[in-house]
Amino acid sequence: MSGAGLPIRAGLRGRTPYGAPQPDVPVRLNTNENPYPPPDEVAAAIEKALGAAVRDLNRYPDRDALALREDLARYLGHGRTAAHVWAANGSNEIQQQLLQVFGGPGRRALGFPPAYSMHPLLAAGTATAWLDGRRSPGFTLGPESAAAQVAEHRPDVVFLCSPNNPTGTALPLAVVEAVLAVAPGIVIVDEAYAEFARPGTASALSLLDGHERLVVTRTMSKAFGFAGGRVGYLAGSPKVVGAVQLVRLPYHLSVLTQAAARAALAHAPALLGTVEAIKAQRDRLVATLTAYGLAVAPSDANFVLFGQFADGPAAWRALLDRGVLVRDVGLPGWLRVTAGTAAETDAFLAALTGVLREQPWTGPGQPDREEYA
Ligand SMILES: *Cc1c(COP(=O)(O)O)cnc(C)c1O
């Protein structure tokens, strides 16, 4: 608990800050980072851009980050222009700005857990009431169910997450369309992992024309391997882009951030060159864990959710004791592992086989542990 004894407002009192344990271990597969640092030629280009930007540090940056937004729009395609795109310090800040404008006191946001744990925290931070929607067994969410829940609660903001964190599975576009048809407010589709989706997975970007209350959020933190650079963005109608400017802090994106991000985007193919290798490790994790007999959620992301352990925290600790850090996302019996390098996958699988011998678990390939033992 933070701030005990301080006059913190009711919506925040007794809460704990976002975060997960970060012990220093050899294999860190807990925050869905890209394991590859920028290639040398991209690092050199970013250094050069930063060197030039440093000479301008006496001046405020471009408040509207117009050149960066043009670059991001060009990367997105789908007919987007700078007028459809807004950028900030991570997609977390983008979503906070959206809640500041479209949520706030007296308003409500709805999400479908298990989903990104920051969504309800951002709601709390902006005094937006939070509603938990329901998923079907297997963490699925169908168009009828999603639309019925949105129609019932009529939230001001709906959060969809596709591919979803922590399950990894992308939503069918039909879910987004069904929600848009009944949502009275803004519909945010968090596509932080879009670049890792399996072939044939459609992005909600394709629905933007004709839906001015749809907002797609993206980030450079995952596929671009730019988590430390802190750049996220949205694609939406020009009206939405205008609206978030009501709440953005002046000069929120520093000269250095804008310069580094533009240099990175100029080398997008080189930076995204790691995506296929990461997807291969992701698919290897899904196949191997399934072959072990575990339950595994289908993944369109750079991580895999697997279970079920009788005691998830104990299994998490047993992996950590073997030098491998994964994430306990608070779903009883399930753990989430990031797809890293081939060597990291090797280390994780070696540790896991040891853990599976020690820790009780069940899965579709091994439904009756008693019999197996
Ligand atoms: C990692 C992640 C983000 C990224 O947040 P940034 O602020 O852009 O680093 C956004 N949404 C989801 C679902 C994520 O898992």
The ligand as a MOL file (V3000), in Angstrom:
LIG
                    3D

  0  0  0     0  0            999 V3000
M  V30 BEGIN CTAB
M  V30 COUNTS 15 15 0 0 0
M  V30 BEGIN ATOM
M  V30 1 C 3.3830 -3.5580 -23.3430 0
M  V30 2 C 1.9890 -3.0800 -23.5970 0
M  V30 3 C 1.7530 -1.7680 -23.9490 0
M  V30 4 C 2.9260 -0.8400 -24.1350 0
M  V30 5 O 2.8810 0.2660 -23.3910 0
M  V30 6 P 3.9160 1.4460 -23.7320 0
M  V30 7 O 3.4790 2.4970 -22.8060 0
M  V30 8 O 3.6660 1.7840 -25.1700 0
M  V30 9 O 5.2760 0.9130 -23.4980 0
M  V30 10 C 0.4740 -1.3680 -24.2290 0
M  V30 11 N -0.5440 -2.2320 -24.1700 0
M  V30 12 C -0.3540 -3.5190 -23.8390 0
M  V30 13 C -1.4950 -4.4500 -23.8340 0
M  V30 14 C 0.9150 -3.9700 -23.5250 0
M  V30 15 O 1.1090 -5.2400 -23.1620 0
M  V30 END ATOM
M  V30 BEGIN BOND
M  V30 1 1 1 2
M  V30 2 1 2 3
M  V30 3 2 2 14
M  V30 4 1 3 4
M  V30 5 2 3 10
M  V30 6 1 4 5
M  V30 7 1 5 6
M  V30 8 2 6 7
M  V30 9 1 6 8
M  V30 10 1 6 9
M  V30 11 1 10 11
M  V30 12 2 11 12
M  V30 13 1 12 13
M  V30 14 1 12 14
M  V30 15 1 14 15
M  V30 END BOND
M  V30 END CTAB
M  END
